[in-house]
Amino acid sequence: QSTQPVPTSSPIQQRADLPSEPTTASKPTHPLEQQSEAATLIQSAYRAHRARQLAQSALHAIGDKLAALLSGFQLPETLDFDLASLGYPGSGRGDESEQGAEQEEEKVPIPKLLYTARNKPVHAQEHQLTLLLQELDGVESHGESAIRMRRKALVGRVEAALRELER
């Protein structure tokens, strides 16, 4: 009656049966350096995305301001101009203006718009349009052609409005 030894597993054999690394989502599987590079890449992509969003939002707001300015503006029926600066009689500048006109090619003189209460809406509109141009200068495209094109289109619309106002 001999008894055969019952195979027992040693602690070394038991460990060999277990997986070498637990496969949990919380334990990083990449070296720390790779994780740092990935985090930097994600942060960079997010910052670029956020910058695009902010630029698009700013352009949209400026477009809305421009539309409101253009739709709300009404040119006064009469405007006050500085006719004395053109050398009209009584201004004391007739001789100088005639000499200047002879030297230059025939140009139609443009009188200056005076700063009077009657002209206030025109000057205010010009000021607001100029402020919009400054706002547009502050919008960075960050190399995005769509943002650059939208900004350029808005600048063109503001400049056209300023030319029309000048006219």
MOUR-V808502 format. One record per residue. N is the residue number from 1. RES is the residue in one letter. SS is DSSP state (h for helix, s for strand, l for the rest). PHI is phi in whole degrees, -180 to 180 (NA if undefined). Layout:
N | RES | SS | PHI
N | RES | SS | PHI
//
This chain:
1 | Q | l | NA
2 | S | l | -92
3 | T | l | -102
4 | Q | l | -87
5 | P | l | -68
6 | V | l | -83
7 | P | l | -67
8 | T | l | -116
9 | S | l | -97
10 | S | l | -84
11 | P | h | -59
12 | I | h | -69
13 | Q | h | -67
14 | Q | h | -62
15 | R | h | -68
16 | A | h | -67
17 | D | h | -76
18 | L | l | -82
19 | P | l | -65
20 | S | l | -70
21 | E | l | -127
22 | P | l | -66
23 | T | l | -106
24 | T | l | -104
25 | A | l | -71
26 | S | l | -78
27 | K | l | -89
28 | P | l | -65
29 | T | l | -105
30 | H | l | -111
31 | P | l | -61
32 | L | h | -56
33 | E | h | -64
34 | Q | h | -67
35 | Q | h | -65
36 | S | h | -64
37 | E | h | -64
38 | A | h | -65
39 | A | h | -64
40 | T | h | -63
41 | L | h | -64
42 | I | h | -65
43 | Q | h | -63
44 | S | h | -63
45 | A | h | -64
46 | Y | h | -65
47 | R | h | -63
48 | A | h | -65
49 | H | h | -62
50 | R | h | -66
51 | A | h | -63
52 | R | h | -62
53 | Q | h | -61
54 | L | h | -64
55 | A | h | -65
56 | Q | h | -64
57 | S | h | -64
58 | A | h | -64
59 | L | h | -65
60 | H | h | -63
61 | A | h | -64
62 | I | h | -66
63 | G | h | -61
64 | D | h | -64
65 | K | h | -62
66 | L | h | -63
67 | A | h | -60
68 | A | h | -66
69 | L | h | -63
70 | L | h | -69
71 | S | h | -76
72 | G | h | -90
73 | F | l | -88
74 | Q | l | -131
75 | L | l | -68
76 | P | l | -61
77 | E | l | -65
78 | T | l | -129
79 | L | l | -125
80 | D | l | -104
81 | F | s | -118
82 | D | s | -90
83 | L | h | -76
84 | A | h | -64
85 | S | h | -69
86 | L | h | -93
87 | G | l | 88
88 | Y | l | -70
89 | P | l | -51
90 | G | l | 92
91 | S | l | -91
92 | G | l | 79
93 | R | l | -123
94 | G | h | -62
95 | D | h | -65
96 | E | h | -63
97 | S | h | -67
98 | E | h | -67
99 | Q | h | -66
100 | G | h | -65
101 | A | h | -69
102 | E | h | -68
103 | Q | h | -75
104 | E | l | -91
105 | E | l | -65
106 | E | l | -66
107 | K | l | -118
108 | V | l | -80
109 | P | l | -69
110 | I | l | -111
111 | P | l | -72
112 | K | s | -81
113 | L | s | -81
114 | L | l | -75
115 | Y | l | -94
116 | T | l | -124
117 | A | l | -60
118 | R | l | -66
119 | N | l | -91
120 | K | h | -54
121 | P | h | -60
122 | V | h | -69
123 | H | h | -65
124 | A | h | -66
125 | Q | h | -64
126 | E | h | -61
127 | H | h | -63
128 | Q | h | -64
129 | L | h | -66
130 | T | h | -65
131 | L | h | -63
132 | L | h | -63
133 | L | h | -62
134 | Q | h | -65
135 | E | h | -62
136 | L | h | -65
137 | D | h | -63
138 | G | l | -84
139 | V | l | -87
140 | E | l | -88
141 | S | l | -88
142 | H | l | 51
143 | G | l | 80
144 | E | l | -84
145 | S | h | -66
146 | A | h | -64
147 | I | h | -69
148 | R | h | -61
149 | M | h | -68
150 | R | h | -65
151 | R | h | -63
152 | K | h | -62
153 | A | h | -65
154 | L | h | -67
155 | V | h | -60
156 | G | h | -61
157 | R | h | -66
158 | V | h | -67
159 | E | h | -64
160 | A | h | -63
161 | A | h | -65
162 | L | h | -66
163 | R | h | -63
164 | E | h | -64
165 | L | h | -64
166 | E | h | -63
167 | R | l | -64
//
